């Protein structure tokens, strides 16, 4: 995988130690930053974005908080951990 992927306004760029994911459409734009942490250090830097997002969503869904569930549904996001 290269250091840059551009797929319809989802752009991942970065270096070995810091990744930046830019998301955008006509209505919303934002940037996520990813760096090595205590939970993702096991992962090669090429996969730190995927590893971190999967871990975050896994932890959020395990909280079983109705507010989080409602936010996911509000934005049409559903997550299923398969590992």
C-alpha positions in Angstrom: 0.0 0.0 0.0 1.3 3.4 -0.9 1.3 6.4 1.5 -1.5 8.1 -0.4 -4.9 6.7 -1.3 -7.5 8.9 -3.0 -11.0 7.4 -3.2 -13.9 9.9 -3.7 -12.7 12.4 -1.1 -11.2 9.9 1.4 -7.5 10.6 1.4 -4.9 8.9 3.6 -1.4 10.5 3.7 1.4 10.4 6.1 4.8 9.1 7.2 5.9 6.1 9.2 5.0 7.9 12.5 1.9 9.9 11.6 -1.0 9.3 9.3 -3.7 11.8 8.3 -7.1 10.8 6.9 -9.1 13.5 5.2 -12.8 13.0 4.6 -14.9 15.3 2.5 -18.0 15.9 0.6 -20.0 19.0 -0.4 -21.5 19.3 3.2 -18.8 18.1 5.6 -15.0 18.1 5.7 -12.7 16.8 8.4 -9.3 15.4 9.2 -8.3 12.5 11.5 -4.8 12.1 12.8 -3.3 8.7 13.7 -0.1 8.0 15.5 1.4 5.0 17.4 -0.3 4.4 20.7 -0.5 1.8 23.4 -3.3 0.0 21.5 -2.0 0.1 18.0 1.8 -0.3 18.3 1.6 -4.0 17.2 0.5 -2.9 13.7 2.7 -2.0 10.8 2.5 1.7 10.1 0.8 1.0 6.7 -2.2 -0.4 8.6 -2.4 1.9 11.7 -5.4 3.8 10.3 -7.4 0.6 9.8 -6.2 -0.9 13.0 -7.1 2.2 15.0 -10.5 2.7 13.5 -11.5 -0.9 13.9 -10.3 -0.8 17.6 -12.2 2.4 18.2 -15.4 1.2 16.7 -15.0 -2.2 18.5 -14.6 -0.4 21.9 -17.5 2.0 21.2 -19.9 -0.8 20.4 -18.8 -2.8 23.5 -19.9 0.2 25.7 -23.5 -0.6 24.8 -24.4 3.0 25.4 -27.7 4.0 23.8 -26.4 7.5 23.0 -23.6 6.0 20.9 -26.0 3.6 19.2 -28.3 6.5 18.3 -25.4 8.5 16.9 -24.4 5.5 14.7 -27.9 5.1 13.5 -28.3 8.9 12.9 -25.3 8.8 10.5 -26.1 5.4 9.0 -23.0 3.7 10.4 -23.1 0.1 11.5 -20.0 -1.8 12.7 -19.5 -5.5 13.1 -16.2 -6.8 14.5 -15.1 -10.0 12.6 -11.8 -10.7 14.3 
